[in-house]
Amino acid sequence: MSITLRQLEIFIAVAETAQVTKASKKLFVTQSAVSMALAELENQLGGSLFDRHGRSLLLNARGRFLLPLSKDIICQVGNIETIMSERNDKLDGRIEVVASTTLGNYILPYLIGAFKRVHPNVHVNMLVYNTRHAEQLVFDKEMDIGFVEGPLSGREEILWRPWFEDELLVLCGPTDPLAHNEVFDINRDLKGKKWIMRESGSGTAATIRERFGKYMDEVHVVMEMGHPEAVKRAVESGAGITCLSALCICREAENGWLKGLKIEGLDMKRQLKIIQRKDTVISEALNEFLTFCDVMSLCDDSRVCLSSPWKLQSLLARHSALKKTN
């Protein structure tokens, strides 16, 4: 069971408004997102939480029991900034961060934002490039630290350590015949498909070529693009299929714009890395930021832990609880 804060907030909104439509407007999300989250929550808890009367949803006994508990959980998470801010007025400095495209666009902004709320006097500057360029900036001492997803060059001056694992999925549009499948069978589904790929130098592209191996001969690439958002839009338009990180499709999958398929027959998991030069001086601010980023080690399914701010809040709450017990 993996109940999220987002599900609880949606449950509370529906309980307070008695309608999916009103709850969606209150939370600025789609009605389908509200219905899906509510259905998932009821499924995880093994039963309904509302009695349906026409268009209204009224709490049943189970729902009335859950409501105050949910509000208490949301309240406790809302206090996380206070819980985690013992050094709030003491820590300052500047951190120069570079991240490869997937991490820089879909993961680090959430973490940096949460870190800044706890340590407002620390200035964090982040640049986003592909893995090759990110490693070069760290090597040239222009950046203190790097977060990358692709293979490294093997320079002796660069140290790296594992962060967490990601997985690449095949993505297709909702009208593609593949959207009816639960997995992408590399032996059955590859032939005859048009592919949209990330650019050369991208960690994602390098991982695909490495893992696909002999199957690359059957990959018909019709275009290459330098950003995952552009790739996703092309797939949505029906121009072809692609292979991207599971971390970058949270909203599209939720709204039904894209379908993500695990690849049957290939291991598409990859190790995300934190890199630095051997001679980098780790400042107090940088050390605290790295410790903060290690919250990912608490995630049971790290492919989706930071795919939305809701999941990040839940993860940070667990991080805070552990800090208090240590």
N, C-alpha and C positions, 0 to 999 in steps of 0.2 A: 504494500500500500504506500502511495506517495502523494499525500494531499498537499496542494500548494496554497500559498497565501492568496494567489489570484482566485482560486476556486472559492475560498472562504469569503473574500471580499464580494465576489459575485453572488454567493449565497445570501450574504447579509443584505445586499442591494435588492435582491428579489424578495426577500422576506419583508423588507421595509416598504417596498413599492407594490408588492403583490402582482406585478406583471413583468414579463420579460422585456417588453417594449420600453417601459419606463426605466427599468434597471439598466438597459443598454444605453439609454440617453444619459442617465446619471453618471455612468462610468465611461462614456464616450467610446464604447466598443459596439460591434455589430450585434444584432439580435442572435445571429447564428452562433457567435462566440459565446454569448451568455448561455444559450441553450446547451451547447456542447460542454461547457465547463460544468454546468449544473448536472447534466447527465453523467459525466465522468465522476463527479463527486458522489452522486447517489449510487453509482455502480461500485465505487471503491468502498462505500460504507454499507453496501449490501441491502439497500432498500430506499424507498422514496422518502423525501423530506417534506413534500407538499401534497395537499389534496387539491385537485384541479376542479374548479367550479367555473365553467365557461372559460373566459379569458383570464380569470383571476387564479393566482396560486396562493393558497392559504397553508400556513405551517401546520403539519400534523404533529403528533406527540414527539416523534423522533426529531423533527425540525425545531420544535420548541426547546428540546433538550440541547441541541447543538448550537442554537443562536447565541446564548450568553458565553458559551465556551469560545465560539468563533470571535466574538467581539473582544474577549479578553486576550486571545492570541494576537489579533491585529493591534491591540493597544500595546502589548508588550513589545512587539516588533517596532512599533512607532517610537518606542523609547530607546531603541538600539543606539542611537547617536549619543544619548546620555550615558548609557552603559559603557560604550567603547571609547569615550572621550576623556579618559583620565589625563592624557597628555596633550589635550586639545590646545592649551595655551602655551605649551612649551616647545613643540616641534615646529621648526621652520626650515627653510632651505629651498633648493631647486633641484628637480630631477629631470633629466633628458632621456626620454623613452622613444624607441623606434619599434614599430610592430609591423609584421607582414600583413597582407591585405585582410585576410579573414579575421585574424585576431584584432587588428587595429580598427576594423569597422563594426565588429559584432560582439567583442568581448571586453577589450580594454576600456572603452568609454564608460561602461557600467561600473567597472572596478575603480577607475580613476574618479568618477563622480562620487561614489560611496566613500572613497579614501579622502577626498577633499572635504566632504561634510564632517568627517572626524578630525581632519588636520587642515583647517582652512588657511593656515599660514605657509603651507608647503606649496610651491608653484610646480605643477607638473606640465611639462611640454611634451607632446607626442607627435611624431611624424609617422606616416603610413606609406610603406613601399613594399615591393615584393621581397621575398626572402633574400635573394642575392644582393640587392641594394641595401637592405637592412643590415646584413652582416658586414658589408663594406663600411657603413657609417659607424658601426661599433668598432671595427678594426681601426678606422681613422681617428678614433677618439672624439668624434663629433657627437656621439650619443653614449650615455652611461650604460644603458642596458637595452637588450633587445628581446622581443617575444616573437618567435618565428615558427612556421609550420612545415617548411621544406627542408631538403637536405642541405648540409653545410659543406663548405669547401675543404675543410680539414686543416685550416691554418692552426699552427701550434699556439699562436697568441690568443686564440679564442677558446674560452672555457664555456661549456654548456652543461645544463642540468635539466632533467625531465620536469615538465610542468604537469600536464594531464593528457589523456588520450582523446583524440577526435576520430570520427569516422566519415569517410566520403560516401555519399549516396548518389545514385542515378536520379536525376530530376526530370520529370516530364510534365507537360501541360495537362489540364483536366480533360481535354478532348482526345488526347493521345490514347491509342488502344492499350498502351502499357499501364495507364492509370487504373485499369481494372485488375491489375496484378498486385500481389503482396510483396513480391521480390523481383529482382532483375536477374534472370538466368543468363549468365555470361555466354553459355554455349547455344542457347536458344534465341535470345532476344537481341543480340548484337548486330546481326547481319541486316543490311538494308536501312539502317537508321542514320539520319543526319545528325552530326555532333557539333555543338558549340563549345569551344574550349577556352580556358584562360591562356594568357599570353606566355611566350617563352620567358623563363626566369621566375615564373610563379611557382611557389611551393606546391600548390594544388596540382598544377600541370605536371610537375616533376614526379609527384607521387603517383598520379594516374599512369604515366608512361612506365614507371618502374613496376607497378603492380600488375598492369595489364599485360606487360611482356609481349608474347607472341600475338596476343589478341589485338594489339595496336594496328596490325596489318589490315584488320577488318573495320577499323574506326574511320569513318568517312567524315573528315572535318570540313564543314562548310564555312566556318568563320571562327576567328579568335578575337577575344575581347580582353581589355585590361582591367576590368573590375567585375566582381561577382554580381553586382546589381544589374549591370548591363547584360550579363549572361542570363540572369533570371528573367529579365524582361523579354529577351529574345525567345526563351523557352516558352514563356507565357503566350507569346504571339503565335506559337506554333511553328517556329523556324527550325526546330530540332530538339534534341535532348542534350543533357549535359551531366557532368559529375562534379558535385561541389560538397563542401562541408555540411554536415548536419546542423552545425551551429548557425548557419546563415539563412535558414528557411522557416524559422518559427512562425512569423506572421503569414507567410504565403501558404504554409501547410494548414494553419488554423483557419484561414479564410477560403481554402479550397482552390487557390490559384495555382498551386504546384503540388505534385505528389512526389514524395521521396521514397525510393525503393532501395533496400539493402541489396548488395550484389551477392548472389549465391554462386559460390565456386571460387571466390577470391577474398582474401583478408584485406579489407580497405581501411583498417584502423591505422592511425599514425601517431607518433609521439610528438607532442608540441614541446617546444624547448624555450628556456630562458638563457640568453647568451650575454657574455661580457668579456672584456679583455682580462688577461691574467693580472695585469698591473693596475686594474681599476681600483681606485680608492672608494670603498663602500661607506658613504656618509651615513649619519644617523637617520636622515630622512629616507634615503634609498633603502637602507636595511629595514625600516619600518614598512615601506611600501612593498618590498619583496615578501615580508612576513604576511602582510595583508593579502597579497596575491595567492599565498599558499592555502587560502581558504578553499581553493579548488580540491585539495586533497580530502576534504570532508564529503565530497560529492560521490554518491553511489553510482551515478550514471553521468559522468562528466561531459558527455556529448551535449547534454541539454541543460546542465546546471545554470549556465549564464546566458541562455537563449532569450531571456526576458528579465526586466527588472524585478518582476514578481518572484521569480525563482532565486534571484540574487538576494533579495531581502530574507527569504527563508534560510538560505545558506549562511548569511551573515549572522542571523539569530543563533544558529547552531554554533558558529564560530565564537560568538560572544559568550554563550553558555560555557563552552570549554575553557575560555580564558579566565572566567570567574572561578572555575574549579581547580585551576592549576596554581 
